């Protein structure tokens, strides 16, 4: 194993110091790279005074739940599942560019109730320095509710979190980037349980075909498939293209397309940049 760089070790120590000063802590834990390492570090520093909490809703994939259960079991992390009801919010379902704000507001409302009821001192979530460059209205919800961001405060980036996760033996160290299923629907397309189910099942079928980093972008009757650029040559082969179409069409799509730019984080946010450059849309 590659030794951890001394500068990264200092950031880790800063993270531990920040967690130690937080007192009894609730950690928003999705089973992704960042929240898994934060839950691990909080457990390491605070022991029984840290509780990882996973929100379950139609936008949360079953595969993420299985991974979250594995992590807390293997590392002895105190944990709880809770239900969130963002899908009941008309503002969330409308799927405007601030959708994530309404989702995170519901999550932090639920965690805030646990905090008040059970005497925890704070709530934390796993935002890092790489998350500050894209459009992420969920950060505003965290700021409004006083939610801590220990990884960001320690100036940890995604690659550094992966390195520390690798050292800790976390199975998320090499996990592809992940986001809630609603992020696959273009802004203005209503978020419904049925569309989320189509996305979740479609991505599972793509992974079953051997693709590691995938997104199924839901454009009504059209499914736009993104795979890692390194996997594009395989996906473009006539036989594999047919298998992809055969796997996805039965879910209720009329057309299946392959995005020639491949997977990239926040591709549905590209329309916001275009609107800004043309002077259209909200600022």
N, C-alpha and C positions, 0 to 999 in steps of 0.2 A: 504494500500500500504506500502511495506517495505521501511523504510527510506533509503535515499542514504548515503552510507558510507562517512565519512569525507574525506578520501583519494581520493575517486572518485569525490567528490565535488571540491576538489582542482584541479583535472585534468580538470573538466568542466570549472573552472575559467581560467585555462591556455589556454584551447581551445578558450574561448571567447576573451581572450587577444590577441591571435594570429589572430583571425578573425578581431578584431578591427584594428589591425595594417596593415591588408592587403589592406585596402581602398575599392574601388569599386571592387566587386568580382563576377566572374562567377563560378558557381558550376556545375560540371558534375554530373547529377542527373539521375539515372537509375530507381529509385523506389525500390531499394534494401535496406537492413537494414542500411548499412553504409552511402550511399549517401543521404538517406532520413533524417537521423539524422543530417548530415552535412548541408543539405539545410535548415532544420528547425533551426539549431543553427545560421547559417549565416543570415537567415531572422530575427531571434530574436535580434541579435547583430547589424546588419547593416541596417535592414529595407529595404527601396527602393534602397539602394546601393548594394544589392545582387540580382542576377538573377540566378535561377536554369535553366539549359538547358539540355534537354533530346534528345539524338540522336536516330533517327528512321532509321532502316535498316532491311533487311531480317533476321538478327540474333537476333533481339529484339522481344520477344514474345508480342502478343497483350494483354495478361493478365498483363504484367508488365506496359504497357502503361496505361491500365485502372486504375491500382493502383496509378501510378504517377499522373494521372489526379485527382484522388480522394484526394490525399494528398495535392496537391497545392490548390485545391478548399477549402478543409476543414480548412487549416491553413493559407490561404491568402498569399501564397508564390508567388512572381513574377516568372513567368515561361515562357519558350518557347520551342517548338519542333523544331529541325533542322534535316535535312537529311544528313547522312554520306554515303559515297560510297566505303567502304572498299571492298565490294564484286567485284568491278571493278578492284581491284589490283590482278595481277597474283601471287604475293608473298603471299597475304592473302589467296587466293583460294587454293594455293599449300598445305596449312595446315601443314607446318613444325612446329617444337616445338616453333618457335618464332612468330607464328601466332598472338598472342595477342599484340606483339610489333607493327605489321602493323595496327591492329585494333585501338589501342590507339593512334598511330601516326596520323591516319586519324581524330579521334575524337579531339585530341588536336590541329590539324591543323585548323579544322573548328572553334573551340572555340577561337583559337588565332586570327583568322580573325575577329570574333565578337569583341574581346578585342580591337584590333587595330582600327577597324572601329567606335566603339561606346565609346571609351575612358575608358574602364575598366582598373583597375590597375593590376589584376592578375586573374589566373584560378586556381581552386582547385578541388581535387577529393578525394574520400573516402577511401583511403587505411588505414589500421590499423595495430597494432603490430602483430596480428595473421597472417597477409598476408605476413610476411617476411620469413616464414619458408618453403613455397612451391616455386616451379619454376614459376615465374611470370614475364615474359619479358616485360609486359606492364609498369612495374615500370621504365624500362630504357627509354621508350618513354616519360614518365612524366619528368624524370630528364633532358633529352635532351632539352625539351621545357620549363624548368623552372616552371613546374606546382607545386603548393603548395600541401602539404599533412597535413592539420591541425590536423586530428585525430591522425595520427602517431606522429606528433610533440608533441602532448599532452599526448602521451604514452597510448592511449586508446585501449583496447582490444575489441574483438567482444562481449563477455559477458557484459562488462561495457557499450558498446554502446547500447546493448539491454536494460540494466537497465535504462539508461538515456532516451531511447526511450519510455520505459514503463511509466516513470514518466511524460513524455511530452504528453502521450496519442496517440502516433503514432501507426497506425495499423501495422507497420512493426516490432514492438518489438518482436513478436514471429514468424515472417516470416521465413520459412525454408531457408537455404542457397540457393543462386541462382547464375547463371552464364549465359553468352550468349549461344545461341543455338549451336554455332559452337563448343563449348567445348565438345559436345556429339559425335563428329566425331573423330576417332583415327587419330593420326598424319599420314600424307601421303594420307589420303582419301580427295579428293577434296571437298571443301566447295561449294555447289551449292544451289540455292534457293529451289529446289525440296527436297533435303535432309533435309534442315532446316525445311521445311514445314512438312515433315514426323515426325521429332522429336517433333516439337511443337504440332501437332495434337495428336501424340501418348501419350505425357505426359498429355495433357488435358484429354484424355480418361482414363488414369490411375487414375488421380485425381477424375474423375467422378465415378470410382469404389470405391472411399473412401480412397485411399492412399494419405498421406500428403506429404511425402518427396520422390520424385521419380526422376529417370533419365532414359532416353531411350538412350543407347549407340548404335550408328548406325554403324554396321559392315557389310555393303553391304546388302546381302539378310537376314542377321541375326540381329534381334533386341535383345540386351542384356539389361534386365530390372534390375535396382537397386531400391530397396525400403529400407526404414529405417529398421535396424535389428529388431527392436521391431515389425515391421509389417510383417516380413518374415513368421511366422507361418500361418498367414491368407492367404498370397499369395501362400503358398505351398499346401493349401487345394485343392483337386482335382477339385471341382466345381469352385473355384476362378481361378485356373490355366487355366481352360478351358475358362472362361470369359475373362481373360487377352489375351489369344491367339486369341480369336474371335474378340477382340477389336483392336488388333495391326496388325494382318495379312492383313486385307483389305487395309492397307496403302501402301502395296507393299513389305512386308517382307515375305520370304518363311518360315523362322524359328523364333521362339520366345523363348528365354531362360531367366531364372531367376538367377541372380548372387547370389550365396549362401553366399557371404561375405556381401551382402547388400550395401546400399549407403555409400560412403565415398568420401570426397572432393578430387578432383584431381586424381581419379582412373586411368585415362588415362595417367597420368604422371608416373605411376608405371613402364612403359616400359623404361622410361628415367633412372630410378634408376637401373634397371636390366642391361641396356646397359652400365652404368657407372661401375657396379661391374664386368662385363665381359670384359671390355676394348673395347667394340664395340661402334660404333656410335660417334657422335660429343660430345665434352666435354661440 
